[in-house]
Amino acid sequence: MRRSLVLTDETARHPFLASLPPHVRQGTQPLRVKRPSWFQLSDLRDFVVAYCACFVGVSVFIA
């Protein structure tokens, strides 16, 4: 496989990406997981509290 001579770019952070020409690498950014704006940490806390309350209620009812 023949590759054209290109200068490496240290900001690419990966040897393969660094070997690519700038016009090919343009627009590549590391993937970041974006948390949806409708999901808050308090929602998770409320779910866990409700789950635990239901679990305790069912356990008391069975016993």
C-alpha positions in Angstrom: 0.0 0.0 0.0 1.4 3.4 -1.0 0.9 6.3 1.2 1.6 9.9 0.3 4.1 11.7 2.5 2.2 13.7 5.2 3.4 15.4 8.3 2.1 13.9 11.5 -0.2 16.0 13.7 0.2 15.6 17.5 -3.3 16.9 18.2 -4.8 13.9 16.4 -4.0 11.7 19.5 -3.9 8.5 17.5 -1.2 7.3 15.2 -3.6 6.4 12.4 -5.4 9.8 12.6 -2.0 11.6 12.8 -1.0 9.9 9.5 -4.0 11.2 7.6 -3.9 14.4 5.7 -5.6 17.4 7.3 -8.5 17.6 4.8 -9.4 14.0 5.6 -9.2 14.5 9.3 -11.2 17.7 9.3 -14.3 17.5 11.5 -13.2 14.5 13.5 -13.7 15.0 17.2 -13.6 12.5 20.0 -16.9 10.9 20.9 -18.5 12.3 24.0 -21.6 10.9 25.6 -24.1 13.7 26.1 -26.6 13.1 28.8 -30.1 14.1 27.8 -31.3 17.4 29.2 -34.6 15.8 30.4 -32.7 13.3 32.6 -31.5 14.7 36.0 -29.7 13.0 38.9 -32.7 13.8 41.1 -34.8 11.6 38.7 -32.6 8.7 39.3 -32.7 9.3 43.1 -36.5 9.5 43.1 -36.7 6.2 41.1 -34.3 4.4 43.5 -36.3 5.7 46.5 -39.6 4.6 45.0 -38.2 1.2 44.1 -36.9 0.6 47.6 -40.2 1.8 49.2 -42.1 -0.7 47.0 -39.7 -3.5 47.7 -40.0 -2.9 51.5 -43.8 -2.6 51.2 -44.1 -5.9 49.3 -41.7 -7.6 51.6 -43.6 -6.5 54.7 -46.9 -7.6 53.1 -45.5 -11.1 52.3 -43.9 -11.6 55.7 
